[in-house]
């Protein structure tokens, strides 16, 4: 008769054991995240140090520190505060925005390939900017406004066209690819029509560069990215559940469509703001979350880590673009594109093998 | 019963790999009436369709000769065609501007229509298109490099590089994205995305190359003379003959690789031959008219809708529909903006995008 107590105590013991396992896994994941973020921050600081001290007028690291604390002479102050610091901040915040937006896109659409580059949102922003530069002869912050409008308009059209009893990830991607072609052909037409010097300025914009982001545009970028991060943090609670699929999420009581809608909207706004100041920096939104997920490796959407990888990646790419070739500085978008596209191909080759197995 | 019949008919015609999920995801759309599978369309109807297409092509060629920024009386155009008078300015406009662009539109349209049909048939992929699969961007990069590095300046010189670039891109895209439609499109997008910054890198440093390249990149029927067409037409002829010869094999491939193999088909050989024809057709079209997207996508779909799923009828229909669409895009582009022109490539993208969206919204792709 001693066995009668077992059915009562054993489940209790099992629950306790499971709780311990979960706690230890959580602890390990948290430690891993902290280590990842710390290493990322260190890497970012190293890149920033290179970016701030090298260039046409080189400033030694100790002079950089002195200048940052207000001890530098006038040239050093000009170089550090007016030229190099804005560029670094722009790269960091643009990268953070793309990284976070990409992570949200990929989690919500459940597709590791969803990114604004493929979806035509970036092309829409480019079209807005190229039209403003070439069609209307504008320059400066107004161009960013047009880019913002272009990105949002394309996002809206994709949304409307892909919506059919819910949002299907692949439909979303295909409609986006189609719109990217329309925008691309219009950009080509505007470029062919314009005076060649102007057209080249517009072409440079479509590549994506952080070299000219300063003043009001930089302030707008930083405020926008901070707000976007906060909003995402607020609404991202259901994200791991969303990743299970609509049916699971709904059965767990998460109102999928509203959540997905808000998160995607915030992501599109982040992309639009970043693109409007820096141009479409290719592929950061695709690679940064993929790297982040690999580093954190806990099956989550890895939002925090994506912010970090995006920032470090963009800053690093900008440093490479500035100093890799001796007499030519490549805009950051070219460097990220040349790194990102092969990565995407590799990703595609790999997923194919997996799905076949 | 009729619903399930329609579903099975539609799926065998394209042989989507995942029939069950396609059927499952389409619970709501079963009620939609679907035209009975086109294999029931007899050859009588196909002949009528072909005749109508031929008439439409004649009409669009006439429109292409008669309409433009400079308004010329149709009677004068006719006189110019049958007996040109070098002293007459209107006759010169017709012969030096409109005849070349019409001929180039005809050739490039034929090439794009057939290339799209081949690529969709051989990959059993409803969203295959030389532009979507990155072949155009491969050709573009090769053209940029040949302008920038080798200093080639005539369209006649571009041709070989356009061929090479298209072939290289095709090799990469097909080896990585084999089989699955959406993956092929994504690999194409990735290849395009890799090549675009490379092109930009060259163009930003080299304004002169940019100045030449941008007129090519927009996709236009103007700017090439009949001399280019005279060199390139044999390639299109070879490509077209191969496409027609392969038509029956494509019918077997449409049943699936396994069925085709078991019926004695060498699927790999067919794919390789089709690949060569594809590069010939795409390379020529790109050399003639620049990178024009979405014509190759739309034409096969329209043809399938008109004459059914038999590639022996689809091929001739696509042969006629390709130039109809490209020349129509060109004519629309001449008329839509007052006193200016919208290039054919731009108008074609606008005509093609709604079709791509419609395909994306349809059940077959969403079920993948």
Interface residues (C-beta under 8 A of the other chain):
Chain A: X113 X117 X118 X161 X162 X164 X165 X168 X170 X171 X173 X174 X175 X177 X178 X179 X180 X181 X182 X184 X185 X186 X188 X189 X191 X192 X196 X197 X199 X200 X203 X204 X206 X207 X282 X283 X328 X330 X331 X333 X334 X337 X338 X340 X341 X342 X344 X345 X348 X349 X351 X352
Chain B: X28 X127 X131 X132 X172 X176 X177 X178 X179 X180 X182 X183 X185 X186 X187 X189 X190 X191 X193 X194 X196 X197 X198 X200 X201 X203 X204 X205 X207 X210 X211 X214 X215 X217 X218 X219 X293 X294 X342 X343 X345 X346 X348 X349 X350 X352 X353 X356 X357 X359 X360 X361 X365 X366 X368
